[in-house]
Amino acid sequence: MSDISDRILELSRSFPTAKAFIEECEISNYSLITDIKKGRVKAPGSDILAQIVRGTGCSGTWLLTGEGEVFEPRQNEGKDSGQGANIAYAFNLLQKIEQQSGELKGVELPEDVDLQLARLLVKVLERR
């Protein structure tokens, strides 16, 4: 499996399902994730990569090379753009926090962290 394929799989795991990832990226090949996992697709074309960047809001540089941050902050985004990317980014952050939870002992969290997480969960559930 190529490094790009690994990064696509990593991004897809930040969505509730592979189908949600495919739909958010507006990819017509609904079996893309399965095809990558089974080695049937080793190097997705530039059109697929562009759709993934647009759909998830990930960094194109990171997707192609693995260098830099997965999600780079964007400035001057329109109101409607990047909503899927924001949710994917939030899930990605939550996964990182969960993976590093042992290291967070003694770290003070904002008082309203429970409220913020609850609001995020409500928004995600409303979209489903």
C-alpha positions as CSV (number, residue, x, y, z in Angstrom):
1,M,0.0,0.0,0.0
2,S,1.3,3.5,-0.9
3,D,1.9,6.2,1.7
4,I,-0.9,8.2,0.0
5,S,-3.2,5.3,0.4
6,D,-2.3,5.1,4.1
7,R,-3.1,8.8,4.5
8,I,-6.4,8.4,2.7
9,L,-7.4,5.6,5.0
10,E,-6.3,7.7,8.0
11,L,-8.6,10.5,6.8
12,S,-11.5,8.1,6.2
13,R,-11.2,6.9,9.8
14,S,-12.0,10.4,11.0
15,F,-15.5,10.0,9.6
16,P,-18.2,7.9,11.2
17,T,-18.2,5.5,8.2
18,A,-16.3,5.0,4.9
19,K,-19.6,5.9,3.1
20,A,-19.7,9.3,5.0
21,F,-16.2,10.0,3.9
22,I,-16.9,9.1,0.3
23,E,-20.1,11.2,0.3
24,E,-18.4,14.2,1.9
25,C,-15.7,14.1,-0.8
26,E,-18.3,13.6,-3.5
27,I,-16.4,10.6,-4.9
28,S,-18.4,8.4,-7.3
29,N,-16.4,5.2,-6.6
30,Y,-18.3,4.0,-3.4
31,S,-15.8,1.1,-3.0
32,L,-12.7,3.3,-3.0
33,I,-11.8,2.6,0.7
34,T,-12.3,-1.1,0.3
35,D,-10.3,-1.1,-3.0
36,I,-7.5,0.7,-1.2
37,K,-7.5,-1.7,1.7
38,K,-7.5,-4.7,-0.6
39,G,-4.7,-3.2,-2.8
40,R,-6.9,-2.9,-5.9
41,V,-6.2,0.9,-5.9
42,K,-2.6,1.8,-5.1
43,A,-2.4,5.3,-6.5
44,P,-5.7,7.2,-6.8
45,G,-5.7,9.8,-9.6
46,S,-5.4,13.5,-9.2
47,D,-9.1,14.0,-9.5
48,I,-9.8,11.7,-6.5
49,L,-7.0,13.4,-4.5
50,A,-8.4,16.9,-5.3
51,Q,-11.9,15.7,-4.2
52,I,-10.5,14.4,-0.9
53,V,-8.7,17.7,-0.2
54,R,-11.9,19.7,-1.0
55,G,-14.2,17.3,0.9
56,T,-12.1,16.9,4.1
57,G,-10.2,20.2,4.1
58,C,-6.9,18.4,4.6
59,S,-3.7,19.8,3.4
60,G,-2.9,18.7,-0.2
61,T,0.8,18.8,0.7
62,W,0.2,16.4,3.6
63,L,-1.9,14.1,1.5
64,L,0.8,13.9,-1.2
65,T,3.9,13.9,0.9
66,G,3.0,13.3,4.5
67,E,4.8,16.6,5.4
68,G,3.2,19.3,7.5
69,E,-0.1,19.2,9.4
70,V,-3.1,17.2,8.3
71,F,-5.3,20.2,8.6
72,E,-3.9,23.7,8.1
73,P,-5.8,26.6,9.4
74,R,-7.7,28.4,6.6
75,Q,-8.3,32.1,6.6
76,N,-11.3,33.9,5.2
77,E,-13.4,30.8,4.7
78,G,-17.0,31.4,3.5
79,K,-19.8,30.5,5.8
80,D,-20.8,27.3,4.0
81,S,-17.3,26.0,3.0
82,G,-15.3,23.7,5.2
83,Q,-18.2,22.4,7.4
84,G,-17.3,18.8,6.7
85,A,-13.7,19.7,7.2
86,N,-14.4,21.2,10.5
87,I,-16.2,18.1,11.7
88,A,-13.4,15.9,10.4
89,Y,-10.9,18.1,12.1
90,A,-12.8,17.9,15.4
91,F,-13.0,14.1,15.2
92,N,-9.3,14.1,14.3
93,L,-8.5,16.2,17.4
94,L,-10.7,14.0,19.6
95,Q,-8.9,10.9,18.4
96,K,-5.5,12.5,19.1
97,I,-6.7,13.5,22.6
98,E,-7.9,10.0,23.2
99,Q,-4.7,8.4,22.0
100,Q,-2.7,10.8,24.3
101,S,-5.1,10.7,27.2
102,G,-2.5,9.1,29.5
103,E,-0.2,12.0,28.9
104,L,-3.0,14.5,29.8
105,K,-3.1,13.7,33.5
106,G,-2.8,16.8,35.5
107,V,-3.5,19.0,32.5
108,E,-6.3,21.5,33.2
109,L,-9.1,21.6,30.7
110,P,-11.4,24.5,30.2
111,E,-14.4,24.6,32.6
112,D,-16.9,24.3,29.7
113,V,-15.1,21.5,27.8
114,D,-18.1,19.2,28.6
115,L,-20.5,21.7,27.2
116,Q,-18.4,22.3,24.1
117,L,-18.1,18.5,23.4
118,A,-21.8,18.1,23.9
119,R,-22.6,20.9,21.4
120,L,-20.3,19.2,18.9
121,L,-22.0,15.9,19.4
122,V,-25.4,17.4,18.9
123,K,-24.3,19.0,15.7
124,V,-22.9,15.7,14.4
125,L,-26.0,13.8,15.3
126,E,-28.2,16.5,13.7
127,R,-26.3,16.0,10.4
128,R,-27.0,12.2,10.5
